[in-house]
Amino acid sequence: MSTNPSSPDAESARLIEQSLESVREALGGLRYGHVGLTVHEGRVVQIDVTEKRRFKSG
């Protein structure tokens, strides 16, 4: 049984892979902070990245 590239399962897998790649990119350059995901109806619709920058005094 072959998978139709335009089938709902294939589309869902593609969206999941895109979401994971976006999360990987967000984490890639982050040293301190957090990454938050907003999910609607089982799909990632927003990624929030908060970076903390620490400065040494003196």
GIFEN-V350363 format. One line per field, one symbol per residue. phi: phi as a letter, one per 30 degrees, with the letter a starting at -180 (. if undefined). A space follows every 50 residues. Layout:
phi=???
//
This chain:
phi=.ccddcdedddddddddddddddedddecccbkbccccbbhibdcabccc cccccdci
//
